[in-house]
Amino acid sequence: MIEVMFFGQLTDATGVSSAMVEEVTNTDMLINMMKMRYPSLESSTYMVAVNNTMVTENTIIRPGSKVAFMPPFSGG
């Protein structure tokens, strides 16, 4: 199982703060699955982290991983 967590306005967009998924092997597959499950993600801007590491390209996800969908943020 893979735990998927949503933060900030993505929690409002999806209506959940987390979900468990199976049979996902990479971030592209997971993003597509989440967009099908939560269509509002299609128009949302977000970043993805796998096991506390930000990723910008397709990344392998192993069972037991934690994946976070986070809204963009800036420092100041």
C-alpha positions in Angstrom: 0.0 0.0 0.0 1.1 3.6 -0.7 -0.2 6.4 1.5 -1.1 9.6 -0.5 -1.4 12.8 1.5 -2.9 16.1 0.4 -2.0 19.5 2.0 -3.4 23.0 1.9 -6.1 23.8 -0.6 -5.6 20.3 -2.1 -7.4 18.9 0.9 -10.3 21.1 0.0 -10.1 20.2 -3.7 -10.1 16.5 -3.0 -12.3 16.4 0.1 -9.7 14.2 1.8 -6.4 14.6 3.6 -5.1 11.2 2.7 -5.8 8.1 0.7 -4.3 4.6 0.4 -3.6 3.1 -3.0 -2.3 -0.1 -4.4 -0.7 -1.2 -7.7 1.0 2.0 -8.4 4.7 1.8 -9.5 5.6 5.4 -10.3 4.6 9.0 -9.8 3.1 9.5 -13.3 0.8 6.5 -12.8 -0.2 7.9 -9.3 -0.9 11.4 -10.6 -3.1 10.0 -13.3 -4.9 7.8 -10.9 -5.5 10.7 -8.4 -6.7 13.0 -11.3 -9.3 10.3 -12.2 -10.3 9.9 -8.6 -10.3 13.6 -7.8 -11.1 15.5 -11.0 -10.4 18.9 -9.3 -6.7 18.1 -9.3 -6.8 18.5 -13.1 -6.9 22.3 -12.6 -4.8 22.5 -9.4 -1.2 23.4 -9.2 0.9 21.2 -6.9 4.2 19.7 -6.2 4.9 16.0 -5.3 7.2 14.5 -2.7 8.0 10.8 -2.3 9.2 9.8 1.1 10.0 13.5 2.0 11.9 14.2 -1.2 10.5 16.6 -3.7 10.4 15.1 -7.2 10.0 16.8 -10.6 10.1 13.8 -12.9 8.6 10.4 -13.0 9.9 8.5 -9.9 9.5 4.9 -8.8 7.2 4.3 -5.9 7.6 1.2 -3.8 5.0 -0.4 -1.4 5.1 1.4 1.9 6.0 4.7 0.4 4.4 8.0 1.4 3.6 10.5 -1.3 2.6 14.1 -0.6 0.7 16.4 -3.0 1.4 19.9 -1.8 0.4 23.4 -3.0 3.2 25.6 -4.2 4.9 27.6 -1.5 7.5 30.3 -1.3 9.9 31.4 1.4 10.3 34.9 2.6 
